[in-house]
């Protein structure tokens, strides 16, 4: 095992050359990156790639990303599909970002071999262009893709010092570039650029705000695990909790039952309280439980996390438009949605102050409206998970 101290701000070209020569011989090296210490092999050397996976104890079905030295090199090896991503890559690289792109040229890079289908290669690949001076000098001199996986045993915590790297791998390494301790990092931010809009699939050192500044809000969104639906009425004790409970029951019978979150809120900032007694009673008659419901006012967090916000009446819709205009595409008037003609009365009346019979009619009206639009809701959910799935 060769060991070299290296200045991260002014790397010695002679040491970089020795590391590149080790890679050319099929060696496994450790080198500092923008975020942590990485394990490097020649991505075109099948034996070196196999050694990397064996030493790291990583499942061969889980690909690792690679370092490239330029946008031009990305083009030569993988192409740009669609062509428009070239401009966006130029906006965010180099740096602490891993980009998932289409392997449109299907060149034979062993590190991306599809182990499920021998002889074929992955359709998507993870690439980085480093800004760290050591890894940048190395990938320029080597002039070929280098693996960029973290220098740790798969599944264990990331390491930021050479002492810990040696503790993990010992004599399995062929060469070490010791740049000293690396400040703790969240790792690279991962962006899936094979989807429209692009998806931030892992939040690392580069924040969502920074990416929005570079790419714009229409180009990129954060990955979401759940499709969130919110019902809104005035006090959140009658109409919206009934809508929430009805939809939850319907969704519980679908394959999306664990992937959809349904909630409700009110436009009035009132003290926290349970659902109205008559709302609880009528729901119980329909095998829907409102006894655990507690009201809450609508807020920024609820609006931001929601994909659909169903307003039970026009005044709720107008309230949201006034207070959260940047989210207007999320707001839907329940009775009017998916109707070709405008309704003369598009609101569901507030049952507060009325008798139990009025509450029963309100429940029935909400149920029928949700049943009517339920297929459209599921269509939205399917579209959502084609992006976030």
N, C-alpha and C positions, 0 to 999 in steps of 0.2 A: 504493500500500500504506500503510495506517494502522498506526502503531506506538504502543503504550501500555505504560508500566511500571505494574505493578499489585501492590499489597500482598496477598500470599496469605492473610494473617491478617485483614486488614481491607480487602477490596476496595471501591474507590470505585464507588458506584452509577451515577455518570455514565459511567464507563468501561464498566461492564457493559452499560448501555443502548446505548452505541455499538456494542458487539459484537453485541447482540441485533438492532439495526437492520441491521447488515451481513448477518446471517443472513437476515433478512426480505427483503433485496434479492437473495438468492441467492448471497451471498458465501461465500468459503472462509476460515475463521479458524483460528488456532492459539491454544490455551488450555491452561493447566496442569490436570492431573487428579490424582487420588489417587496415581497411579503414575508418570506421565510426561507429556510434552506430547502433546496430541491434535489431530487435524484435525477441525474441525467444520463441518458444513453442515446446512441444514434437511432433515431426512429425508423431508419431504413434497414437496420441490422436485426434480423429476426432472432438470432441467438441472444443478442444483447437485450432485446425486448423481453424475451422469455426469462432471462436472468433477473431483470428488473422486477417482474411480477413475482418471481419465486422469492427473492430477497425481501420484498415489501409484503409478501404474503397476501397479495391482492387477487381477487377473483378476476380471471382473464375476461370475463364478460363485462367488466367495468372499465371502460377505456379511460386513459389519462390524457391530459392536454399536452400540447407541444409548444415550444418556443420557435418563432420564426423571426427573421431579421427585418422584414419590410412588408409593406402592402403589396409590392411587386411579387415577392416570394409567395405570398398567399395566393395571388392570381395564378402564378405558374403551376402551383401544386394542386389547388382546389378549385380555382375559378371563382367567379362571383355570380351567385344565383340567389336572388335576382341581381342584375347588374347594379341596381341602385344602392346595394349595401356598401359598395366601394367608398362612396362619399361619406357614409356614416362611420365606417371603420376608421377613416382618416380623421374623423372628429374625436374619437375616443381612444385611439391607440397612438403611441405606446402608453403603457401604464399598468395599473393594478386591476386589469380587467381581462377575463377569459370570455371569448366570443364563441358561441356555438354557431357554426355555419354549415351550409350544404357542401358535401363532398361531390361537387357536380362533375369533376373531371374523372373521378374514380381511379386516381392513380394508386399504385400498389405501395402504400405505406404500411409496413407490417404492424406498427403500433396501433393501427386502426383496422386490423383484420377482424372480420366478423366470425367469432368462434362458433356461432350457431350455424353458420353456413360457410364451411371451409372453402377457400378460394375466392371469397367475396370480401368486400370492404364496407365499412360503415357508411351510411348515407349522411350522417352528421358527425362533425369533428369539433373538438375544442382547441382553439388557437390563442396564443398570446404574442404580443411584441413587447419585450421588456424595456423599462426605462432605467432599471438598475444598471450601473456602469459595468459591473463584472459580467453579469449574464448577457448584457448587450454586446460587449466586446467578444464574448465567447461565441454567441450565435452568429455574429458577423464573420468571424474568422473561420468557423467551422462551415458556414454557408450551407447548412442543411438542418432539417428539423431536429430538435433535441427535446426529449421528454421533460415535462415540467411538473411532475408530481411531487408532493411534499415528502420530505426525508423523515418518514416515520413508518412504523408498522401499520398496515391498513387497519383502520378503526380506532387507533390510539390517538392521543392528543398531538397536535402539531408541536414541533420543537424549534427553538430559536437560537440554539447554541451548538457548536460543534461537539462539545462534550456529550451532550445528550444524543446527538446523531451517532457518535461512536458507540455509546451505550446500547443503542438500538441494533447496530449492524456490525460492529467490530471489524473483523478482517475481510468481510464480504466486499468491502469497498476497494476500488482500484486507485482512486485519487480523491483527495480532499482539498478544496479551496476554502480556507478558513478566513472569513471576513470579519470575525469577531461576533459578539452577540447582536442579534437582530431585534429591534423593538417589537413587542408582541403585536400581532396583527389579527384581524378577522379573516384574512386571506383575500384572494381576488374576488371581485364582484363578477358573477356569471350572468351573461346576457345571451338568451336564446334568440338569435337573429334569423332563424329558419321560420319564425312565425310572424304574423302581422296582427296587431302590433308586436314589436319585440317584447320579450318577457324577461324581467329581472328574476332569474330563478334562484339566485343566492345573493343576499346583501352582504358585501364584504367591505373593504376599506373605502371604496368609492360609493358615495351615497346616492340614493334615488334622486335627490335634489340636484346633485352635480350632473347626473346623466340627463335629467330633464332640461337642464340648462344647455347641454350640448346637442341633444337630439330633438327636444320639443315634446310636449305632452301627448301629441297625437301619434308619435312614433314608438313610445315605450311605456310599459306598465309593469307593476310588480306582480309577481306570481301570487295567486290566491288559492287557498286550499278549499274554500267553501263559497258557494253562491248564496249571497245574503239577500233576503227579501224582507222588507219592512212595511207594516201597515200603519197608517197614521190617521188619527181622528183628533178630537179636541182634548179631552181629559185622559184618554187611554184607559178608560174603565169600562167601556161598553163596546162600541163598534170595532175598534182596531184589535182589541184582544180576542173578540169573537172571530174576526178574520184570520188572525194569527193561528188560533187553535184549529179552525176548520182546515186551513191549508196544511198545517202540520200533520193532521190526520190523513189527508189525501196523499201527501208525500211519503208517509210512513209505509205505504203500500207499493212504492216504486223502488227501483234500483238506486235512486239518488238519495235515499233516506239519510245516509250518513254524510252527504256532500252538500246539502242545502241547510242553511240556517234561516229560520223564520222568527221574526220578532215584531214588536209593535211599540209605538210611542205616541205622545200627544203634543199638540202645538202649544198647549197651555202649560206654564211652569207651576204646577200645583204640588202640594205635599204628596209624598208617596202613599198610595192606598191600594187596597185590593179591588178587584173587579166589582161592579155593581151587583147587588144580591140577585136582581132579576136576570142579569146577564149570566150569572153562575147557574141559576135555576134552569133557564131555557137551554143552556149548553149541556147541562147534565142530562136533560131529557133526550138530547141527541148524542149521548155517549161521548161528550167532549168535556174535558175537565178544565175549569178556570180557577179552581180554588188556590192554586199556587201563583197566580198572576199578581204582580205588583206594578203599578203605573210608573212611567218615566217620561220626562220631556224629551223631545227631539233635540239632538245636538250635532256638532260638527263631526264627531267620531261616527255616529250612527249613519249620517248622510254619506260620509266618505266610504265606509265599508260596504254600503248597500249597492246592489246591482239594479234592483227594482224597488221603488217606493210607491205603494198603492195608497192613494188618498181616498178617503171614504166620502168626502164632500168637496165642493168647489172652494170653500173657504180654506180648507187644508192645502189644496193645490196652490192657491194664490199665496198663502203664507210661505210655502217652501220656495216658490219662485222669487218672492221678494227677498227672503233671507239667505237663500243658497243658489243664486242665479247660475253659478258656474257648474251646477249639477243638474240643470234643468232637464237633461235627457233621461234622467232616472225617474222623474216624477210622472205618475200615471193616475188618472182619474178612473177608478175601478169600473164604474158603470159604463163609461164611455169607451174604454179600451177595446179595440178590435171590433168596433161597430162602424159600418159604412156611413151611417147618417148620425148627425148630432142629436142627442136626446134633449127634449124640452126640460126635463128634470134629471140632470146627471149626478145628483147627490143622493146619498142614502141618509135619510132623516135621523137626527139625534133622538134616541128613545128616552133620554133623561127627562124625568117628570111625567112619564106616561105609565100606563098599567102593564101588567105582565103580557097581555095579549099583543100590545104594541111591540114589546121586546121579541115575542115569538115571530111576528111579521118581519122585524128587522133581521133576526137570525136567518129566516128563510130567504130574504132578499140577498143577504151577504153570501149565503151558501150557493144560491143559484148563479150569482155573478162569478164567484170563484170557480165553480164547476164549468161555467161557460168559457172562461179564459184559461183553464188549467192546461189544455194542450199547448197553448201559446207560451205559457210559463215554461213547460218542459222543453219546448223548442229553444227558448232563450238559454236554458240550462245546458242543453247539448252544445250550442254554439260556444258557450263560455268554456266548457271543458275541452273543446277542440283546441283552445288557446292555452288554458291553464292546466290541462290534464297531464 
